[in-house]
Amino acid sequence: MKVLFSCPLPFFLAHGGSQTLVEALMRELQNLGTEVEPARWWDENQTGDILNFIGRPTTLSVRLAHQKGFKVVMTDLLDQTASRSDFRLLLQRTFNRSLGRLLANFTGQFNWEAYRETDAMIFAVPHEWEVAQYLFGATPSRGHVVPHGLEEGALRELAAPQEQGDYLISVATIDRRKNSIRLAEAARAAQVPVLFLGKPYSEDDEYFRRFLQLVDDKHVRYPGFVSQQEKCQYLRGARGFVLLSEFESGCIAVFEAAAAGLPLLLSDLPWARRSYVEARAIEFAKPKDELSASRALASFYQHAHREPGTTFPLLTWRQVAEQYMAIYQDVLRS
């Protein structure tokens, strides 16, 4: 079996969860004895058995791949779409079923056929798979939920004992989507120390510069982008983890916090409320309401403490790759 991975967003433009996912899958699949390559857009002679798209492919890509004898798998990331309210999803579904498909015949830009023509679809959380069926008519028999994973070494390191510090921690790219500034403002308003880890997409980004102006080394602490070892140390020393993103798709930073046994304070949005239902210590805050966010932060800080064990069940990247392998084998038999 030979698997090709196709990712539309170059990693040099945007680091993050997609990069971690692809790199981990390619490495672990190779360790399991599977031949793996990135799709080489310039190589007309490249061959393979499975073409795994990260994100929704174009309908044309799916059909051409089938003509070439590939089985097509889509690892979909419906983070933004799946975080819309039930009412907005209903409006979008109504549009899809009335005007959407008609317009797509003229524009060719929606590519909803991918949800019915790919051989398998993989989602990181059950909620996104439910939305794909609800909005796009995804074929029920072809959907799979496979969560993200962590390195075995990271799981061991994050579980190690360490004295508790006086801070909450937030691990994320410093970006508008992550609501980094809103969280920093809430930390200062609540007088709660929050330690931020992560780098911006660009250090010249205006949003990042505005965030730096809020760093006071007391309530808003920012050591910057640190090594994996330092990140684990900071996570183990935290009282709890907080992230007020507008949308996520099985956020790996949340998984790292869970591996450290940290209680979670996440956005009161579908991406968080419907993704971590097995978490034993989780609370929610409205990210767009500054007063509500600061109050939730203050309340969370008062009782948040790291506990032994993981906050919710976790997989290793090897276990994730094994589930991908089973899906590949199934589509090759079909």
C-alpha positions, -999 to 999 in steps of 0.1 A, spaced: 0 0 0 12 35 -9 -4 66 5 0 101 -9 -9 131 13 -22 163 -2 -24 195 19 -36 227 3 -20 251 28 18 252 28 33 248 63 56 277 57 26 300 55 8 287 86 21 264 113 -4 246 135 -25 215 140 -27 205 104 11 204 102 13 183 134 -13 159 121 2 153 87 38 150 100 27 125 127 6 104 103 33 102 77 59 92 103 38 66 121 24 51 89 59 46 77 68 30 110 39 6 105 54 -5 71 33 17 48 49 36 20 40 73 23 48 104 2 36 139 -1 17 145 -33 41 160 -58 20 184 -79 48 187 -105 53 149 -110 29 134 -136 44 100 -130 38 97 -93 19 66 -83 0 53 -53 -30 35 -40 -46 60 -15 -48 98 -20 -55 114 14 -66 150 12 -62 172 43 -93 194 40 -121 193 14 -107 186 -21 -122 199 -53 -148 177 -70 -125 176 -101 -96 163 -80 -117 135 -66 -130 125 -100 -96 126 -117 -81 106 -88 -107 79 -93 -100 78 -130 -64 72 -122 -73 43 -99 -67 60 -66 -90 55 -36 -97 89 -21 -98 97 16 -106 131 30 -95 142 65 -119 171 69 -114 201 92 -148 216 97 -137 238 126 -152 271 116 -184 257 101 -191 233 130 -188 261 155 -217 280 141 -249 281 161 -277 256 154 -298 284 139 -270 294 115 -265 258 106 -302 255 98 -300 286 76 -270 273 58 -287 239 53 -318 256 39 -296 276 15 -276 244 5 -308 226 -4 -324 254 -22 -300 278 -40 -266 263 -31 -265 234 -54 -280 254 -83 -254 281 -78 -226 255 -76 -235 243 -111 -225 277 -123 -196 285 -100 -182 251 -93 -167 265 -61 -186 247 -33 -173 211 -40 -200 195 -18 -199 165 -40 -167 155 -22 -189 144 8 -206 118 -14 -178 108 -38 -148 103 -16 -143 67 -5 -139 76 32 -141 108 53 -122 112 86 -131 138 113 -113 146 145 -144 150 166 -180 135 163 -196 169 161 -179 177 128 -190 144 113 -226 152 124 -224 186 107 -210 171 75 -240 148 73 -265 176 83 -252 203 59 -236 185 30 -254 151 28 -222 132 36 -226 95 29 -232 80 64 -214 47 57 -182 64 47 -176 86 78 -151 79 106 -141 97 137 -104 95 146 -92 119 172 -57 135 172 -30 120 193 2 128 212 37 114 212 43 86 237 72 105 252 50 136 256 23 117 274 49 104 299 65 138 303 33 156 308 21 131 334 53 136 356 48 152 390 57 188 395 50 215 421 20 237 412 26 273 402 4 303 405 -8 306 369 -32 294 343 -18 285 309 -29 291 273 -10 274 245 -20 287 210 -8 307 181 -11 344 190 -39 352 165 -73 368 163 -90 334 158 -76 323 192 -89 355 209 -54 360 225 -60 397 231 -95 391 246 -80 365 270 -51 389 280 -76 417 287 -97 393 307 -67 382 327 -58 418 336 -94 427 344 -97 396 367 -62 400 381 -55 364 372 -21 353 360 -22 337 326 9 324 309 7 324 271 28 301 250 29 302 212 41 323 183 23 344 157 21 336 121 42 367 116 60 389 141 51 419 120 14 411 125 -5 441 140 -26 418 162 6 403 177 20 437 184 -12 448 202 -9 416 222 26 424 233 15 457 246 -7 438 272 22 417 285 30 429 320 48 398 334 23 397 362 -12 389 349 -2 385 312 30 365 310 46 356 277 79 337 275 72 333 238 76 302 217 95 277 238 110 242 234 89 211 238 106 204 271 99 239 284 63 237 273 58 205 292 73 221 323 50 251 320 20 228 315 28 206 345 32 237 367 -1 253 358 -33 253 378 -55 249 347 -57 255 310 -77 282 292 -84 288 255 -111 311 242 -108 304 204 -136 311 180 -132 277 165 -110 246 167 -109 211 152 -98 186 179 -72 211 193 -39 194 201 -31 220 228 -62 209 246 -50 173 243 -16 183 259 -34 200 287 -55 169 293 -24 148 293 -10 170 321 -43 165 341 -53 201 339 -89 213 343 -101 232 312 -117 265 306 -128 267 270 -151 288 247 -188 284 252 -191 274 216 -199 241 198 -163 233 191 -156 230 228 -190 220 243 -195 191 219 -160 178 215 -148 170 250 -179 154 266 -157 129 284 -137 155 302 -139 152 340 -130 189 347 -142 214 321 -159 248 322 -169 273 296 -167 311 290 -182 334 264 -152 346 244 -169 377 229 -182 390 262 -153 407 281 -171 409 314 -183 373 313 -149 361 302 -131 379 331 -156 366 357 -153 331 344 -116 333 345 -116 346 381 -140 319 392 -120 291 374 -87 303 389 -100 300 425 -106 263 423 -85 250 394 -59 225 403 -39 199 384 -51 163 392 -34 129 386 -44 111 354 -56 126 321 -86 150 319 -101 128 292 -90 97 273 -61 102 249 -45 82 220 -9 81 209 -1 90 173 8 54 167 -28 44 177 -42 71 154 -21 58 125 -34 23 131 -70 35 128 -61 53 96 -45 21 83 -77 2 90 -97 27 70 -73 25 41 -74 -12 41 -112 -11 41 -115 12 11 -90 -8 -8 -112 -39 -3 -143 -21 -15 
